[in-house]
Amino acid sequence: MNNSTLNFTTLEANTNHLSLLDSGEISLSCISILFGFPIHSYVLWLIVRGAESGVASEFFILNLSVCEIGNSLNALFNLLIDFFSQFTLIAYFLQGFAVTGRPLFQCLMCVERYLAVVHPVTFLKYKPLRYRVICCAVAWIITLGSCLFCMFTFESGLLSYIWFFSTQFFLFIFIQLFCLVAVLRALKQSEPGERKRKKEENHMKRRAFYIILITTINITVLYVPFSVTGFFVIVTQQYTFDGWFPASVCYALAGFVQPVLYLQRAGKLSCPTLGQILK
């Protein structure tokens, strides 16, 4: 990245340190390509292959999987631009899937869960597939606009790009944590006559609580490191490689939590530890 127009104070680092960081970035890109692309493609295939009711109920996850496939392609083109500069604009364009697409579709999923648990009457009113299609259409328009913005500002206006994704992440974190914490509180509260209910109902409630808890932790790990690092760069005007790499690790690895949860729930993944938690 060319940051000469930003007057950033880049910290000096020795060659070995830079080489280690470069190797780490390459490893993250390879993980995203080798594991992310097939996992999200498999989730997409499972949803599309299912019945119409399955597609309707998992419509947000389906769109999130398409977006994550775009993220995997972004990792691929980020590797290719080191050898073929012709792919630079494509790589910058695909950045929009990472900085806007993923958090936006995750935000829609959190809002849906919030309505289902806290406002069930409103959820039933807007449960039909057409409302999900409208929400996703708007989300895709916003995501494609973000892709165009990233393509034209990622290199020529790096500070604007940092402002862009840091502000977005902060907003999405606030919305998602508000929804998830509200759902956790609602699931934790005991309702009248709950002790007399069947054991299966309590089991489903406990399972939903753990899924939302895992999702809450995952959202925090995904976006907080990048937001903190981004605002630190904006305030201090110091672009440090050391600050971005841990955030990149969190963002890359935490992105696998959602498809793993779906595969575990669909019975396509045998993970004893996760299965014991969600049992």
N, C-alpha and C positions, 0 to 999 in steps of 0.2 A: 504494500500500500504506500502511496505517495502522500506524505503528510507535511510536505514542505510549505504548503500554503497556510498552515495552522499555527505556526510558531510554537509547536510543542517542544518541550524540553525533554528529549529522549535520553533516558539513562544509558550510560555506556555499559556494555557487556562484552565479555570476552568471546572469542570465536567458539570455544567449546560450549559455553552456556547457550549461545544462539543455536548451535547445532542440536543441542539437546531439546530445546524448545521446538525447533523445526521438526525434529523426529517425533515429538509428542503430537504436534498438529497433524502430521502425516498419519500417525497411528490412529488418531481420532477419526480422520477422514476414511481410513480403511475400515474401521469398525462400523461406521455409518453405512458404507457401501456394502460390505460383506454380510452384515447382520441386519441392518436397518431395512434395506431394500427387500430382502426375501421375507422378513417377518411381517412388514406392513403390507406387502403384496399378498401374503397368505391370509392375513386378516381381511383384506379387501375381498379376496376370492371367497372366503367363508361367508361373508355377509351377502355378497351378490348371489351366491349359490343358494342361500336360504329362501324361505317363503317370503311372500310380500309383506306379511306382518313383521317378519324378522328384519327386513330392510327398513321398514318404517321405524321400528323401535331402536335400531342401531344406525340411523341415518347420519347423526353427527359423528359417530365413530368412523363411518364409511368415508365421510369427507375429510376427517382428520387423517385417515390412512393415506388418502390421495395426496394431501398436503405433505405428509411425512415422506412419501415417495419422491416428491419434489425436493425435499431436504436432502435425501440421499443422492439425487442427481446433482444437487448443489455441491456436495462433498466431492463427487466425481469430477466435476468441471473445475473445482478449486485445485485438484491435483493436476489436471490437464493443462491449466494455464501456465504452469511452470515450463511446459514443453511447447505448447501451442498458444500463442498470444491471441489467436483468433477467437478463442472461447472466453475471453475476459468479460465481454458484455453479457454473455449468457450466464456466467457465474455470478456477476453482480445482480442480474435480474432475478435469479433464483434465491438471492438473499431474502427477498420479501416473504418467501414461504417460511423462513425461520423466524424472522423478527415480527411478523404480523399473522401469518396463516396459522401456525401452531397455537400461539396463545389465544387467538380469536376463536378457533373452533373448540379449544379446551374451555374457554369462557362460556360458550354456548352450552356445553355439556354440564358445566357447574350450575348455570342458571336453570337448566332443565331439571336437575336434581333438586335444586332449591324449591322450585315450584311444585314438584311432585311430593315433597315431604312437608313443606311449610304451608303451601297454598294448593292443596290437592284439587279444589274446585276449579281454580284458574287453570291448573295443569290439564284437567280433563277437557276444558273448553278449547285449549290450543293444542291438544294432543294429535289431531289429524296430521297426516303427512304433508299436506299443502302448506301448513304453517312452518314446518321444518324446512321445506324447500325454499320458501321465501327468505327465511333467516339465512340459510346457506348461500343463496344467490347474492344477498347483500354482502355476506362475509367474503365471498369470492371476488366481488367487485372491489371491496376495500383491499383485499390481498393483492390483486393485480395492480391496483394503484400504488400500493407499497412497493411492489416489484419494480415498477417504472421509476419511482422515486429513488430506490436503492441503485438502480442502474445508472442514473445520472449524477448521483451525489456521493456514492460510496468512495470514490477515489478523489474526485475534484473537491468535495466538501466533506471531509471526514468528520469534522466537528458537528456539522448539521446532521450527519448520519447517526452519530453517538447521541445527540439530543433526541433524535427521532425514536430510536429503539429504546432508550432508557426511559423516556416519558411513557411510551406505550407499555413497557413491561411494568412500570409502577402502577399505571391505571389498571391493567389486567390483573395484577396481583391483588389490588384492593378489591376488585369486583369478585374474583374467584374466592379469596379468603373470606370475604363477607358471606358469600353463599354457602361455602363449605362449613364454616363455623356455625352458621345458623342451622344447617342440617344436623351437625353433630349435637348441638344443644337440643334440637327437637327429638332426635333419636335417643338421647340420654335420659330425657324426662320420662317419668312413669305416667301413663295415662290411667284414668279411672277404670278399675276392673282388669288391669293388665295381668295381675297375678293369676287370674282365673282363666286367662286365655290358653290356647293350646301351646304345647311346647314348640311346635313347628313355627308358629308366628314369632315367638321370642327368638328362635334360632335365626330366622330371616332378618329380624331387626338387628341382632348382634352382628351378623355377617355384613349387613349394609353399613353398620357403624365402622367396622374395620376397613371396609373398602374406601369409605369417605375419609377416614383417618390417614390411610396410605396415600390417597390422592392429595390431601392437604399437605403432607410432608413433601410429596413429590413436587407440587407446585412451588413450594418454598425453595427447595433445592434448585429447581429449574431457573427461576427468574431473579431471586434475591441477589446471588453473586454477580450476575451481569448488571443489574440495576445499580448496585453499590459501586462496582468498578466504573461503570459509565459516568455516574455523577461525580466520582472521585477525579476522573480524567477531566471533566468539565470544570470543576472547581480549581484543581491544581494545575491544569494545562500541562500535565505530564503523561505522555503515552508510554506506559511501561508494559513490556511483554510479560513480566511476572504476574501482573494483575489479571490479564485476560486469560491466561492458560488455565488456571484453576476454575474460572467461570465457564470456560469452554468444555472442560471435563464434566462438570456438573450438568451442563446443558445437553451434552451429547448422551451421557449415560442415563440420565433421568428420563430421557425421551423414550426409553424402552419400557418404562413401567406400565403405561397405559395398554399397549398391545399384549404385554405379558398377563395383565389382569384379565383382559378379554379372552385370551386363549385358555387361561385357567378356568374362567367361568364357563367357556364353551366346551370344556372337557378335552381340549386338544393339547394340553401341556401337563406333564407330570412333574410337579414341583412339591415335594413333601412338606417343606417348611411353609410355603405359601398356602398349600392346601390345608395344613393344620390350623393356620391363622384364620382362614376363611371357612373353616369347617362348620 
